[in-house]
Amino acid sequence: QVQPVESGGGLVQPGGSLRISCAASGFDFRRYAMMWYRQPPRKEREMVAQITTTGTTTIYPLSVKSRCTIARDNIRDTVYLQMNNPKPEDTAVYFCGVPILDYWGRGTQVTVSS
């Protein structure tokens, strides 16, 4: 089954840190750019981070730039999102996937609250 699987979400305090992961299978992971996006409650979907096949280029929106870092491991077929100094407005369901193939996981909930 071709579906990325996200993990590592949960409750995190403002100013803390959290790393979420996305394990891929069923396709040649190293050939594709990967993306994280999020769906906050009652808000529009937002791209959070993108990474190229080798990881040399990353893209972030201003809303998370300097607080989030995307990375990938082409041996473990896994992509990560490190979140530092999260804010309550980062609360959302986070999804990872392959934009060009339209493969997306089911998401992992991240809640930022004290």
PADO-841630 format. One line per field, with one value per atom (N, C-alpha, C, O, CB): residue number from 1; residue in three letters; atom name; x, y, z. Coordinates in steps of 0.1 Angstrom, whole numbers. Glycine has a CB too. Example, Ala and Ser with C-alpha at 12.3 -4.5 7.8 and 13.67 -1.06 7.14 Angstrom:
num c(1_1_1_1_1_2_2_2_2_2)
residu c(ALA_ALA_ALA_ALA_ALA_SER_SER_SER_SER_SER)
atome c(N_CA_C_O_CB_N_CA_C_O_CB)
X c(132_123_132_142_113_128_137_129_134_141)
Y c(-57_-45_-33_-33_-45_-22_-11_0_11_-6)
Z c(78_78_78_85_90_71_71_79_80_57)
END
This chain:
num c(1_1_1_1_1_2_2_2_2_2_3_3_3_3_3_4_4_4_4_4_5_5_5_5_5_6_6_6_6_6_7_7_7_7_7_8_8_8_8_8_9_9_9_9_9_10_10_10_10_10_11_11_11_11_11_12_12_12_12_12_13_13_13_13_13_14_14_14_14_14_15_15_15_15_15_16_16_16_16_16_17_17_17_17_17_18_18_18_18_18_19_19_19_19_19_20_20_20_20_20_21_21_21_21_21_22_22_22_22_22_23_23_23_23_23_24_24_24_24_24_25_25_25_25_25_26_26_26_26_26_27_27_27_27_27_28_28_28_28_28_29_29_29_29_29_30_30_30_30_30_31_31_31_31_31_32_32_32_32_32_33_33_33_33_33_34_34_34_34_34_35_35_35_35_35_36_36_36_36_36_37_37_37_37_37_38_38_38_38_38_39_39_39_39_39_40_40_40_40_40_41_41_41_41_41_42_42_42_42_42_43_43_43_43_43_44_44_44_44_44_45_45_45_45_45_46_46_46_46_46_47_47_47_47_47_48_48_48_48_48_49_49_49_49_49_50_50_50_50_50_51_51_51_51_51_52_52_52_52_52_53_53_53_53_53_54_54_54_54_54_55_55_55_55_55_56_56_56_56_56_57_57_57_57_57_58_58_58_58_58_59_59_59_59_59_60_60_60_60_60_61_61_61_61_61_62_62_62_62_62_63_63_63_63_63_64_64_64_64_64_65_65_65_65_65_66_66_66_66_66_67_67_67_67_67_68_68_68_68_68_69_69_69_69_69_70_70_70_70_70_71_71_71_71_71_72_72_72_72_72_73_73_73_73_73_74_74_74_74_74_75_75_75_75_75_76_76_76_76_76_77_77_77_77_77_78_78_78_78_78_79_79_79_79_79_80_80_80_80_80_81_81_81_81_81_82_82_82_82_82_83_83_83_83_83_84_84_84_84_84_85_85_85_85_85_86_86_86_86_86_87_87_87_87_87_88_88_88_88_88_89_89_89_89_89_90_90_90_90_90_91_91_91_91_91_92_92_92_92_92_93_93_93_93_93_94_94_94_94_94_95_95_95_95_95_96_96_96_96_96_97_97_97_97_97_98_98_98_98_98_99_99_99_99_99_100_100_100_100_100_101_101_101_101_101_102_102_102_102_102_103_103_103_103_103_104_104_104_104_104_105_105_105_105_105_106_106_106_106_106_107_107_107_107_107_108_108_108_108_108_109_109_109_109_109_110_110_110_110_110_111_111_111_111_111_112_112_112_112_112_113_113_113_113_113_114_114_114_114_114)
residu c(GLN_GLN_GLN_GLN_GLN_VAL_VAL_VAL_VAL_VAL_GLN_GLN_GLN_GLN_GLN_PRO_PRO_PRO_PRO_PRO_VAL_VAL_VAL_VAL_VAL_GLU_GLU_GLU_GLU_GLU_SER_SER_SER_SER_SER_GLY_GLY_GLY_GLY_GLY_GLY_GLY_GLY_GLY_GLY_GLY_GLY_GLY_GLY_GLY_LEU_LEU_LEU_LEU_LEU_VAL_VAL_VAL_VAL_VAL_GLN_GLN_GLN_GLN_GLN_PRO_PRO_PRO_PRO_PRO_GLY_GLY_GLY_GLY_GLY_GLY_GLY_GLY_GLY_GLY_SER_SER_SER_SER_SER_LEU_LEU_LEU_LEU_LEU_ARG_ARG_ARG_ARG_ARG_ILE_ILE_ILE_ILE_ILE_SER_SER_SER_SER_SER_CYS_CYS_CYS_CYS_CYS_ALA_ALA_ALA_ALA_ALA_ALA_ALA_ALA_ALA_ALA_SER_SER_SER_SER_SER_GLY_GLY_GLY_GLY_GLY_PHE_PHE_PHE_PHE_PHE_ASP_ASP_ASP_ASP_ASP_PHE_PHE_PHE_PHE_PHE_ARG_ARG_ARG_ARG_ARG_ARG_ARG_ARG_ARG_ARG_TYR_TYR_TYR_TYR_TYR_ALA_ALA_ALA_ALA_ALA_MET_MET_MET_MET_MET_MET_MET_MET_MET_MET_TRP_TRP_TRP_TRP_TRP_TYR_TYR_TYR_TYR_TYR_ARG_ARG_ARG_ARG_ARG_GLN_GLN_GLN_GLN_GLN_PRO_PRO_PRO_PRO_PRO_PRO_PRO_PRO_PRO_PRO_ARG_ARG_ARG_ARG_ARG_LYS_LYS_LYS_LYS_LYS_GLU_GLU_GLU_GLU_GLU_ARG_ARG_ARG_ARG_ARG_GLU_GLU_GLU_GLU_GLU_MET_MET_MET_MET_MET_VAL_VAL_VAL_VAL_VAL_ALA_ALA_ALA_ALA_ALA_GLN_GLN_GLN_GLN_GLN_ILE_ILE_ILE_ILE_ILE_THR_THR_THR_THR_THR_THR_THR_THR_THR_THR_THR_THR_THR_THR_THR_GLY_GLY_GLY_GLY_GLY_THR_THR_THR_THR_THR_THR_THR_THR_THR_THR_THR_THR_THR_THR_THR_ILE_ILE_ILE_ILE_ILE_TYR_TYR_TYR_TYR_TYR_PRO_PRO_PRO_PRO_PRO_LEU_LEU_LEU_LEU_LEU_SER_SER_SER_SER_SER_VAL_VAL_VAL_VAL_VAL_LYS_LYS_LYS_LYS_LYS_SER_SER_SER_SER_SER_ARG_ARG_ARG_ARG_ARG_CYS_CYS_CYS_CYS_CYS_THR_THR_THR_THR_THR_ILE_ILE_ILE_ILE_ILE_ALA_ALA_ALA_ALA_ALA_ARG_ARG_ARG_ARG_ARG_ASP_ASP_ASP_ASP_ASP_ASN_ASN_ASN_ASN_ASN_ILE_ILE_ILE_ILE_ILE_ARG_ARG_ARG_ARG_ARG_ASP_ASP_ASP_ASP_ASP_THR_THR_THR_THR_THR_VAL_VAL_VAL_VAL_VAL_TYR_TYR_TYR_TYR_TYR_LEU_LEU_LEU_LEU_LEU_GLN_GLN_GLN_GLN_GLN_MET_MET_MET_MET_MET_ASN_ASN_ASN_ASN_ASN_ASN_ASN_ASN_ASN_ASN_PRO_PRO_PRO_PRO_PRO_LYS_LYS_LYS_LYS_LYS_PRO_PRO_PRO_PRO_PRO_GLU_GLU_GLU_GLU_GLU_ASP_ASP_ASP_ASP_ASP_THR_THR_THR_THR_THR_ALA_ALA_ALA_ALA_ALA_VAL_VAL_VAL_VAL_VAL_TYR_TYR_TYR_TYR_TYR_PHE_PHE_PHE_PHE_PHE_CYS_CYS_CYS_CYS_CYS_GLY_GLY_GLY_GLY_GLY_VAL_VAL_VAL_VAL_VAL_PRO_PRO_PRO_PRO_PRO_ILE_ILE_ILE_ILE_ILE_LEU_LEU_LEU_LEU_LEU_ASP_ASP_ASP_ASP_ASP_TYR_TYR_TYR_TYR_TYR_TRP_TRP_TRP_TRP_TRP_GLY_GLY_GLY_GLY_GLY_ARG_ARG_ARG_ARG_ARG_GLY_GLY_GLY_GLY_GLY_THR_THR_THR_THR_THR_GLN_GLN_GLN_GLN_GLN_VAL_VAL_VAL_VAL_VAL_THR_THR_THR_THR_THR_VAL_VAL_VAL_VAL_VAL_SER_SER_SER_SER_SER_SER_SER_SER_SER_SER)
atome c(N_CA_C_O_CB_N_CA_C_O_CB_N_CA_C_O_CB_N_CA_C_O_CB_N_CA_C_O_CB_N_CA_C_O_CB_N_CA_C_O_CB_N_CA_C_O_CB_N_CA_C_O_CB_N_CA_C_O_CB_N_CA_C_O_CB_N_CA_C_O_CB_N_CA_C_O_CB_N_CA_C_O_CB_N_CA_C_O_CB_N_CA_C_O_CB_N_CA_C_O_CB_N_CA_C_O_CB_N_CA_C_O_CB_N_CA_C_O_CB_N_CA_C_O_CB_N_CA_C_O_CB_N_CA_C_O_CB_N_CA_C_O_CB_N_CA_C_O_CB_N_CA_C_O_CB_N_CA_C_O_CB_N_CA_C_O_CB_N_CA_C_O_CB_N_CA_C_O_CB_N_CA_C_O_CB_N_CA_C_O_CB_N_CA_C_O_CB_N_CA_C_O_CB_N_CA_C_O_CB_N_CA_C_O_CB_N_CA_C_O_CB_N_CA_C_O_CB_N_CA_C_O_CB_N_CA_C_O_CB_N_CA_C_O_CB_N_CA_C_O_CB_N_CA_C_O_CB_N_CA_C_O_CB_N_CA_C_O_CB_N_CA_C_O_CB_N_CA_C_O_CB_N_CA_C_O_CB_N_CA_C_O_CB_N_CA_C_O_CB_N_CA_C_O_CB_N_CA_C_O_CB_N_CA_C_O_CB_N_CA_C_O_CB_N_CA_C_O_CB_N_CA_C_O_CB_N_CA_C_O_CB_N_CA_C_O_CB_N_CA_C_O_CB_N_CA_C_O_CB_N_CA_C_O_CB_N_CA_C_O_CB_N_CA_C_O_CB_N_CA_C_O_CB_N_CA_C_O_CB_N_CA_C_O_CB_N_CA_C_O_CB_N_CA_C_O_CB_N_CA_C_O_CB_N_CA_C_O_CB_N_CA_C_O_CB_N_CA_C_O_CB_N_CA_C_O_CB_N_CA_C_O_CB_N_CA_C_O_CB_N_CA_C_O_CB_N_CA_C_O_CB_N_CA_C_O_CB_N_CA_C_O_CB_N_CA_C_O_CB_N_CA_C_O_CB_N_CA_C_O_CB_N_CA_C_O_CB_N_CA_C_O_CB_N_CA_C_O_CB_N_CA_C_O_CB_N_CA_C_O_CB_N_CA_C_O_CB_N_CA_C_O_CB_N_CA_C_O_CB_N_CA_C_O_CB_N_CA_C_O_CB_N_CA_C_O_CB_N_CA_C_O_CB_N_CA_C_O_CB_N_CA_C_O_CB_N_CA_C_O_CB_N_CA_C_O_CB_N_CA_C_O_CB_N_CA_C_O_CB_N_CA_C_O_CB_N_CA_C_O_CB_N_CA_C_O_CB_N_CA_C_O_CB_N_CA_C_O_CB_N_CA_C_O_CB_N_CA_C_O_CB_N_CA_C_O_CB_N_CA_C_O_CB_N_CA_C_O_CB_N_CA_C_O_CB_N_CA_C_O_CB_N_CA_C_O_CB_N_CA_C_O_CB)
X c(9_0_9_18_-10_6_14_7_-2_16_12_7_17_21_-6_22_31_24_12_37_32_26_33_45_27_25_31_30_22_23_40_40_47_54_47_45_53_45_51_65_33_25_21_23_13_15_11_10_9_20_10_9_23_31_1_25_38_35_26_47_43_42_48_57_48_42_48_62_66_40_71_85_93_105_87_86_92_98_101_83_98_102_96_92_118_94_88_93_95_72_95_99_88_86_113_83_73_80_89_60_76_82_72_60_90_77_69_76_86_65_71_77_71_58_77_79_73_76_86_79_67_69_60_51_65_64_56_60_54_42_70_75_90_95_67_97_111_113_114_118_114_114_125_122_117_137_147_146_153_160_136_134_125_123_128_118_108_110_114_95_106_106_94_84_104_96_86_81_87_91_69_63_55_50_53_55_47_37_40_55_24_14_6_7_5_-2_-10_-24_-26_-3_-33_-47_-51_-54_-56_-50_-54_-70_-77_-50_-75_-89_-96_-92_-93_-105_-113_-105_-109_-120_-94_-86_-82_-84_-73_-76_-72_-59_-51_-69_-58_-46_-34_-35_-48_-22_-10_2_4_-8_9_22_32_33_28_39_48_62_70_45_65_79_80_72_88_90_93_108_116_88_111_125_127_119_129_139_142_147_149_152_149_153_165_166_155_175_188_188_197_200_178_178_186_187_183_191_199_192_197_208_179_171_158_151_167_155_143_135_141_146_122_114_104_98_106_102_93_85_90_101_73_66_71_77_50_68_73_67_74_69_56_49_57_55_35_65_73_88_96_68_92_106_114_110_109_125_134_129_136_136_117_112_110_110_99_109_108_119_124_94_123_133_129_125_147_129_125_139_148_117_139_150_146_134_160_154_151_162_174_146_159_168_165_155_168_173_170_174_172_178_180_183_171_166_196_165_153_140_129_154_141_128_119_107_121_125_117_120_131_121_110_111_107_97_103_114_111_108_111_124_101_98_101_94_83_112_116_109_110_131_102_95_101_100_79_107_112_104_99_127_104_96_82_78_104_75_61_52_54_55_42_32_18_16_32_9_-5_-10_-18_-14_-7_-12_-6_-10_-10_4_9_1_3_23_-9_-18_-25_-32_-28_-24_-30_-28_-20_-24_-34_-31_-20_-22_-43_-9_2_2_2_16_3_3_16_22_-9_21_33_29_19_45_37_34_42_52_20_39_46_37_28_50_40_31_29_18_36_40_39_31_26_53_31_23_10_1_31_7_-5_-7_-18_-17_4_3_4_13_15_-5_-6_-9_-17_-15_-3_-6_-19_-26_5_-23_-35_-33_-43_-40_-21_-19_-16_-19_-30_-9_-7_-10_-6_8_-17_-22_-11_-4_-34_-8_1_-7_-14_13_-7_-14_-3_4_-24_-3_6_-2_-10_14_0_-7_0_7_-22_-2_4_-7_-4_8)
Y c(-12_0_12_13_0_22_34_44_51_38_46_57_60_51_53_72_76_75_77_90_73_71_81_80_57_91_101_96_87_114_100_97_108_116_83_107_116_128_137_120_130_141_140_130_143_151_150_164_174_142_165_178_183_176_177_196_202_216_223_203_220_233_244_242_234_256_267_269_269_280_271_273_260_260_280_248_235_231_240_225_218_213_199_193_212_196_183_179_188_185_166_162_151_142_155_154_144_137_143_151_125_117_112_112_105_108_103_91_94_114_79_68_65_63_55_63_61_46_40_71_41_28_27_34_17_17_14_23_21_17_31_39_42_40_52_46_49_62_72_48_62_74_84_96_71_80_89_97_106_82_93_99_111_119_90_113_123_134_131_117_146_157_154_148_171_158_155_168_178_146_167_179_176_165_186_186_186_198_208_187_195_206_204_193_207_214_212_218_226_220_212_217_221_213_205_234_239_238_238_253_238_238_250_261_236_249_260_270_281_267_265_273_266_254_278_274_268_259_261_279_249_241_250_259_230_247_255_246_236_264_248_241_246_258_244_236_239_238_246_229_228_226_217_208_220_219_210_208_216_217_196_192_185_177_183_188_181_167_163_189_160_146_143_133_140_152_149_157_156_153_165_173_186_193_165_189_201_214_225_200_213_225_223_213_229_233_233_246_256_230_245_257_258_248_257_270_272_285_294_272_285_298_307_301_296_319_328_325_328_342_319_316_306_306_311_298_288_289_282_274_297_298_302_310_308_295_297_289_287_311_284_275_261_252_281_258_244_240_249_243_228_222_209_200_221_208_195_188_194_197_175_167_154_150_166_147_134_124_128_134_111_100_91_83_93_91_83_68_60_89_65_51_45_34_50_53_48_52_49_54_59_63_71_68_51_80_88_103_107_83_111_125_130_125_132_140_145_160_167_143_164_179_182_178_183_190_194_208_217_195_209_221_227_220_219_238_245_257_264_249_260_272_272_282_285_261_261_271_275_247_276_285_279_269_299_284_278_278_269_286_288_288_277_275_301_270_258_246_235_255_246_235_231_240_238_219_214_199_193_222_194_180_182_189_172_175_176_164_152_177_166_156_156_167_157_145_145_137_130_138_139_132_136_144_135_131_133_141_136_119_154_162_158_158_176_154_150_137_135_149_129_116_117_108_105_128_129_118_113_130_114_104_112_120_94_109_116_107_98_128_110_102_106_115_103_100_103_114_119_91_118_129_125_114_138_135_133_147_157_129_146_158_164_157_155_177_184_195_203_190_195_205_212_207_198_226_234_242_250_244_238_244_242_232_238_251_250_244_242_264)
Z c(0_0_0_8_12_-9_-10_-2_-6_-25_10_19_29_38_25_29_40_53_54_38_64_77_87_89_83_92_101_115_119_99_123_137_145_140_140_159_167_172_179_160_168_172_186_193_163_192_206_211_204_214_224_231_234_240_244_231_233_239_235_220_248_254_245_238_268_245_238_242_254_240_232_235_236_238_248_236_236_223_215_242_221_208_205_215_207_193_189_175_166_189_173_160_156_163_160_144_138_126_120_134_124_114_104_106_120_92_82_75_68_71_76_70_57_56_80_47_33_29_33_23_21_15_3_1_26_-6_-18_-30_-41_-15_-28_-40_-37_-26_-42_-47_-47_-40_-47_-60_-27_-19_-23_-24_-4_-26_-29_-42_-45_-29_-50_-63_-62_-72_-73_-51_-50_-39_-28_-48_-43_-33_-23_-27_-39_-11_-1_5_5_10_11_16_30_31_6_39_50_48_44_64_51_52_64_71_39_68_80_78_70_92_86_86_100_108_81_102_116_117_106_118_129_130_125_128_145_116_111_102_101_122_97_89_76_74_96_67_54_56_65_44_47_47_43_35_36_49_47_45_53_59_35_33_44_47_19_50_61_57_61_72_49_45_32_31_56_24_13_13_17_-1_7_6_-7_-11_18_-13_-26_-24_-12_-34_-34_-33_-25_-17_-47_-26_-19_-6_2_-28_-4_9_8_18_20_-3_-4_-4_-1_-16_-8_-9_-1_-2_-23_8_16_14_11_31_15_14_26_30_0_31_42_40_34_56_45_45_56_66_46_56_66_80_90_62_80_93_102_114_91_95_103_101_108_99_91_88_101_108_77_103_115_127_137_119_126_137_134_142_143_121_116_107_100_109_108_99_93_101_107_80_74_70_66_61_72_68_63_66_81_56_51_53_53_37_54_55_43_44_69_33_21_23_14_9_34_38_45_42_47_54_61_55_60_75_43_36_46_47_30_53_63_61_58_77_63_63_77_83_52_82_95_95_85_104_105_107_122_131_103_124_137_139_131_138_150_154_167_177_155_166_178_181_172_175_194_199_192_187_195_193_187_194_206_188_187_192_191_184_184_199_199_185_181_208_176_163_154_142_156_159_151_154_147_156_162_165_152_146_176_148_135_134_141_123_124_119_108_99_114_110_101_92_96_108_79_69_61_59_59_57_48_35_35_55_25_13_1_3_9_-10_-23_-32_-38_-29_-33_-42_-56_-61_-42_-62_-77_-79_-90_-83_-69_-70_-63_-65_-64_-56_-48_-38_-36_-58_-32_-21_-8_-6_-22_1_14_25_24_13_37_48_55_50_58_66_73_84_89_80_86_95_109_114_95_116_130_137_132_133_148_155_164_172_164_162_171_178_171_162_191_199_207_215_208_205_213_223_220_203_236_247_260_262_247_269_282_292_303_287)
END
